[in-house]
């Protein structure tokens, strides 16, 4: 497991303790890591910031896709006086994109549409405040004048939550991008909401720390948006959720009130923990302008292994063994079914790390402080799962390039599943034991309906499943050649009813946004929804914050 | 570091890798583990449940200690009709202690007073519901009839939050004590609020898991109360806060609404995370009746070391080294100053594990999955901190008895500091670098005021500090021979102003309760307090829940 050996080792035919028989099968990583399993955005190789790469005007307007959603007549129409106020307030020319008094549709388009090309709004004004005070004045003015707004970070969401539906003003946080402080003893970082996740993580890397959240869109997504969406991502299994790691929040309410809850303390039992309402609040009660977050130390030893398995039962066995034997160093346990990996190969031309084909694959990552100890623990696991026939084949990354290559088998999935035309994506939480049953049931259902096939006469390419097994988080994906009402009719409400029957969640980590707003009842009772609406009414009585979404 | 060697090893004169030179200096543990550093209660040896052990009638009534607090005239007086309703509702004789229609003061006394003998109410009715539905009906009736209530778990709080002030009805959760479910794959436990923490942990131990919260009062405190108080305790450094670990809550609002947010999912992004308001809400907006919580696997390898150090600077160095070298296995880092340990010795007659006397002591615990690996990591730390002169002496527990013995040097403190008559206790969060300065400043201040001395003419015995260093959580304690207004005048608002000047918290983990209600302004802005009051008014518009406390 020396990191200097630049090969992957097959576990099938090689004695585990030997480093002599090696098969060179891992190729260099060419694609940038990215993933749908969280609020995310596709990245162009070499491109870090990509609001500009949002899709062109071919995207259908949300108002056309969802004709049942009507613009609230209570909201004012934007006037040149409004625009004048904002120009005076923000000063800089670059802080206001004005499509009200002139044609600026080209410039505004990237802020109007989401990267999935599914949602597109009619916004004519984009504001880019540079301070909390500016955000406060903007919101107060909007609230006083009944102007609807949509808060926007990296615009990497998956449920249409970060783009307007009609003419809501886009308040983009990209210019609030300063790291405010970092304490090396406590590991507590305080930073503006608009700091890009990767920038924050790179900053922390220099201090030997790590941001306790990682996801494929890290090059584009902003930490304020991550918090607003309660992003889950790849390291939740190890470092826990943002509800535990975020120590403080600065936010602005619609009436301009600045919520100064930016505690830098790990413990502070002085009153209700109001900041939690903004974590996962999706910008519906206020705009997060800064966060304080507890960052763990960076682990010097990282190991990644990739396995082929014969059944979902064996994946569960591997997970149990991994939890037991890797314990405190286990940092990721990802599931990919064989169909997912097959489609990845077809779409990307990539070669998988293992020779044979298997119905299931799993990726395990460990992060620890001692390379030898971690390798020993991992070897102990490998010996056990090979001897007991839990895994059929496997390979272990030997260096950073191979680590990235193995990860790309998981992280390349969302990007490449769109290869055939489109993807119906579901982000679900289901008890582990029955998690994969849903994929089979949906496949059976669509097959029986005559919708799945190998040629272009069938809309559905396949029904596949992958996700964060360690968090009981399944991404059910249905790649299609074209979006088709017949497929949709088979999928919904079937999928949501299925999840409800297992007391699962219809949105594990992507949030509600526009897409899942109608379906919250499958995961929450009427009482809970009523109580949530009370909170919305309390903080945003005029309803100007991110309307048409969430609740 | 074999656990079979029943001795502690001095680090001063012994080569670290050698097991030959050992000094037998650790005696068997005679006292039950307990601690003030969290919501807690003293335990009698061998006694697990101790509402009955609450102090006698000698405790001064809270209404006398705080004459400025007046009973709200809006609350109804209890009548025999009210009592009749509750008796019919709860059925069982044992579910109602009726001091309204007869004299039951002896039976009610334990529910009226706190274990510190600081707070005592005038309650005449204690209700012990056995189901969520019963809690719902009780609260609805109280709300409809303007009857104030105080929710009560194990009554182990430190700020007077769990006992009545006037004649509030005590709703004690002790009969709701069922474990509802446990999933061995996910580690998710669902249990009634009245389950005693130690019972839950013992149940989990059989399943090779651990409750992610541990504190000295575990034999008495209830998990619902832990959640309502957002207890911190001894393992927060490792497992994080309840805001991260609690996955779901079932609670009852004053109007009887049952909040059914008892999710068993690690991820569920479907709306505002309302349950967080009940975590640390101290029973002021509703009563927690059940929780769902993520429980980590139990670590088979536990190591505990105890060090003597020459300065607080060196304690900080040790902490940095421990974080770096123990990393993922570090599960506790506790600070005790020399004065604290000296008083412990004087009060308990106990012998400390180290021969010499030091200005500071630290206790480190590791929890991991591999004994050899953990020992190696710990040895590497020990070699480093000995070589670099960071620690002056140290000892390492060799078996479970010694582990308990070392822990007793930390956990015996709160109990024994009361030896001289009383203790002024402050539970504070302060940035680590300046944390101990407060103890010195307070000692200087009280000394200059002529209040500290060795004989009975001085009220103050000493000013000492200890606490959860890993969480920046200091327990400033002022043991006194008698409570004295002169001492109080020197302490307050000085301590709170000092903490405010460092942006610290005046209540790190104990909560606000009655004691700290007036001081929230030192840690929270007016805006934050106003926003919190909005939440209180939203959920408890009539103000019947735990009045006179919190906000």
HADDOCK unambig.tbl for C-alpha pairs under 7 A between the chains (distance, minus, plus):
assign (segid A and resid 185 and name CA) (segid B and resid 320 and name CA) 6.72 0.50 0.50
assign (segid A and resid 240 and name CA) (segid B and resid 244 and name CA) 6.72 0.50 0.50
assign (segid A and resid 241 and name CA) (segid B and resid 244 and name CA) 6.18 0.50 0.50
assign (segid A and resid 243 and name CA) (segid B and resid 243 and name CA) 6.00 0.50 0.50
assign (segid A and resid 243 and name CA) (segid B and resid 244 and name CA) 5.33 0.50 0.50
assign (segid A and resid 244 and name CA) (segid B and resid 240 and name CA) 6.71 0.50 0.50
assign (segid A and resid 244 and name CA) (segid B and resid 241 and name CA) 6.17 0.50 0.50
assign (segid A and resid 244 and name CA) (segid B and resid 243 and name CA) 5.33 0.50 0.50
assign (segid A and resid 244 and name CA) (segid B and resid 244 and name CA) 3.79 0.50 0.50
assign (segid A and resid 259 and name CA) (segid B and resid 528 and name CA) 6.67 0.50 0.50
assign (segid A and resid 265 and name CA) (segid B and resid 429 and name CA) 6.84 0.50 0.50
assign (segid A and resid 266 and name CA) (segid B and resid 471 and name CA) 6.01 0.50 0.50
assign (segid A and resid 267 and name CA) (segid B and resid 429 and name CA) 6.59 0.50 0.50
assign (segid A and resid 267 and name CA) (segid B and resid 471 and name CA) 6.97 0.50 0.50
assign (segid A and resid 267 and name CA) (segid B and resid 508 and name CA) 4.83 0.50 0.50
assign (segid A and resid 267 and name CA) (segid B and resid 509 and name CA) 6.24 0.50 0.50
assign (segid A and resid 268 and name CA) (segid B and resid 505 and name CA) 5.56 0.50 0.50
assign (segid A and resid 268 and name CA) (segid B and resid 507 and name CA) 6.02 0.50 0.50
assign (segid A and resid 268 and name CA) (segid B and resid 508 and name CA) 4.40 0.50 0.50
assign (segid A and resid 268 and name CA) (segid B and resid 509 and name CA) 6.45 0.50 0.50
assign (segid A and resid 269 and name CA) (segid B and resid 280 and name CA) 6.65 0.50 0.50
assign (segid A and resid 269 and name CA) (segid B and resid 507 and name CA) 5.40 0.50 0.50
assign (segid A and resid 269 and name CA) (segid B and resid 508 and name CA) 5.26 0.50 0.50
assign (segid A and resid 269 and name CA) (segid B and resid 509 and name CA) 5.36 0.50 0.50
assign (segid A and resid 269 and name CA) (segid B and resid 510 and name CA) 6.76 0.50 0.50
assign (segid A and resid 269 and name CA) (segid B and resid 511 and name CA) 4.86 0.50 0.50
assign (segid A and resid 270 and name CA) (segid B and resid 507 and name CA) 6.02 0.50 0.50
assign (segid A and resid 270 and name CA) (segid B and resid 511 and name CA) 5.99 0.50 0.50
assign (segid A and resid 270 and name CA) (segid B and resid 512 and name CA) 6.02 0.50 0.50
assign (segid A and resid 270 and name CA) (segid B and resid 520 and name CA) 6.33 0.50 0.50
assign (segid A and resid 271 and name CA) (segid B and resid 280 and name CA) 6.99 0.50 0.50
assign (segid A and resid 271 and name CA) (segid B and resid 281 and name CA) 6.74 0.50 0.50
assign (segid A and resid 271 and name CA) (segid B and resid 532 and name CA) 6.98 0.50 0.50
assign (segid A and resid 271 and name CA) (segid B and resid 550 and name CA) 6.94 0.50 0.50
assign (segid A and resid 272 and name CA) (segid B and resid 277 and name CA) 5.62 0.50 0.50
assign (segid A and resid 272 and name CA) (segid B and resid 280 and name CA) 6.38 0.50 0.50
assign (segid A and resid 272 and name CA) (segid B and resid 281 and name CA) 5.62 0.50 0.50
assign (segid A and resid 272 and name CA) (segid B and resid 532 and name CA) 6.17 0.50 0.50
assign (segid A and resid 273 and name CA) (segid B and resid 276 and name CA) 6.69 0.50 0.50
assign (segid A and resid 273 and name CA) (segid B and resid 277 and name CA) 5.94 0.50 0.50
assign (segid A and resid 274 and name CA) (segid B and resid 277 and name CA) 6.99 0.50 0.50
assign (segid A and resid 276 and name CA) (segid B and resid 273 and name CA) 6.70 0.50 0.50
assign (segid A and resid 276 and name CA) (segid B and resid 276 and name CA) 6.44 0.50 0.50
assign (segid A and resid 277 and name CA) (segid B and resid 272 and name CA) 5.63 0.50 0.50
assign (segid A and resid 277 and name CA) (segid B and resid 273 and name CA) 5.94 0.50 0.50
assign (segid A and resid 277 and name CA) (segid B and resid 274 and name CA) 6.99 0.50 0.50
assign (segid A and resid 280 and name CA) (segid B and resid 269 and name CA) 6.65 0.50 0.50
assign (segid A and resid 280 and name CA) (segid B and resid 271 and name CA) 6.99 0.50 0.50
assign (segid A and resid 280 and name CA) (segid B and resid 272 and name CA) 6.39 0.50 0.50
assign (segid A and resid 281 and name CA) (segid B and resid 271 and name CA) 6.76 0.50 0.50
assign (segid A and resid 281 and name CA) (segid B and resid 272 and name CA) 5.64 0.50 0.50
assign (segid A and resid 320 and name CA) (segid B and resid 185 and name CA) 6.77 0.50 0.50
assign (segid A and resid 327 and name CA) (segid B and resid 369 and name CA) 6.29 0.50 0.50
assign (segid A and resid 328 and name CA) (segid B and resid 328 and name CA) 6.35 0.50 0.50
assign (segid A and resid 328 and name CA) (segid B and resid 368 and name CA) 6.69 0.50 0.50
assign (segid A and resid 368 and name CA) (segid B and resid 328 and name CA) 6.72 0.50 0.50
assign (segid A and resid 369 and name CA) (segid B and resid 327 and name CA) 6.30 0.50 0.50
assign (segid A and resid 373 and name CA) (segid B and resid 373 and name CA) 6.07 0.50 0.50
assign (segid A and resid 429 and name CA) (segid B and resid 265 and name CA) 6.83 0.50 0.50
assign (segid A and resid 429 and name CA) (segid B and resid 267 and name CA) 6.61 0.50 0.50
assign (segid A and resid 471 and name CA) (segid B and resid 266 and name CA) 6.02 0.50 0.50
assign (segid A and resid 471 and name CA) (segid B and resid 267 and name CA) 6.99 0.50 0.50
assign (segid A and resid 505 and name CA) (segid B and resid 268 and name CA) 5.56 0.50 0.50
assign (segid A and resid 507 and name CA) (segid B and resid 268 and name CA) 6.03 0.50 0.50
assign (segid A and resid 507 and name CA) (segid B and resid 269 and name CA) 5.39 0.50 0.50
assign (segid A and resid 507 and name CA) (segid B and resid 270 and name CA) 6.02 0.50 0.50
assign (segid A and resid 508 and name CA) (segid B and resid 267 and name CA) 4.82 0.50 0.50
assign (segid A and resid 508 and name CA) (segid B and resid 268 and name CA) 4.40 0.50 0.50
assign (segid A and resid 508 and name CA) (segid B and resid 269 and name CA) 5.27 0.50 0.50
assign (segid A and resid 509 and name CA) (segid B and resid 267 and name CA) 6.25 0.50 0.50
assign (segid A and resid 509 and name CA) (segid B and resid 268 and name CA) 6.46 0.50 0.50
assign (segid A and resid 509 and name CA) (segid B and resid 269 and name CA) 5.36 0.50 0.50
assign (segid A and resid 510 and name CA) (segid B and resid 269 and name CA) 6.75 0.50 0.50
assign (segid A and resid 511 and name CA) (segid B and resid 269 and name CA) 4.84 0.50 0.50
assign (segid A and resid 511 and name CA) (segid B and resid 270 and name CA) 5.99 0.50 0.50
assign (segid A and resid 512 and name CA) (segid B and resid 270 and name CA) 6.02 0.50 0.50
assign (segid A and resid 520 and name CA) (segid B and resid 270 and name CA) 6.34 0.50 0.50
assign (segid A and resid 528 and name CA) (segid B and resid 259 and name CA) 6.68 0.50 0.50
assign (segid A and resid 532 and name CA) (segid B and resid 271 and name CA) 6.99 0.50 0.50
assign (segid A and resid 532 and name CA) (segid B and resid 272 and name CA) 6.16 0.50 0.50
assign (segid A and resid 550 and name CA) (segid B and resid 271 and name CA) 6.94 0.50 0.50
